[in-house]
Amino acid sequence: MLAVSLQTASVLEAPYAKLAASVQQASVVNLDETSRRENRDKAWLWTALTHLVTVLFIAVRRTREVAESILGDTAGRIVGSDRYSVYNSIPAEGRQVCWAHLRRDFQKMIDRGGLG
């Protein structure tokens, strides 16, 4: 079974690299991460979405360096994300905070009776 998995990984390596590269070239990309377990160790499943592709990345860390390696140069591009601090290095004019998060924030303000 391991030989089949290695063979599959080998066959998919080039197409996966091409898809990952397309994430770095897309004018708009959304990026999010969630924790998961790899055996007994914690890992992070990063999801990058463009208008054409969705690419999953597994990393042992949830850091700015991982986000930057997935996104590449963000100059002149729009990145949609939550407010996690790893995305703070993206220039404000190129960053769109997740609308679902904003909607929850607005709803909390409404529920509280305003901004105060």
Secondary structure, 3 states (H helix, E strand, C coil): CHHHHHHHHHHHHHHHHHHHHHHHHCCEEEEEEEEEEECCEEEEEEEEECCCCEEEEEECCCCHHHHHHHHCCCCCCEEEECCCHHHHHCCHHHEEECHHHHHHHHHHHHHHCCCC
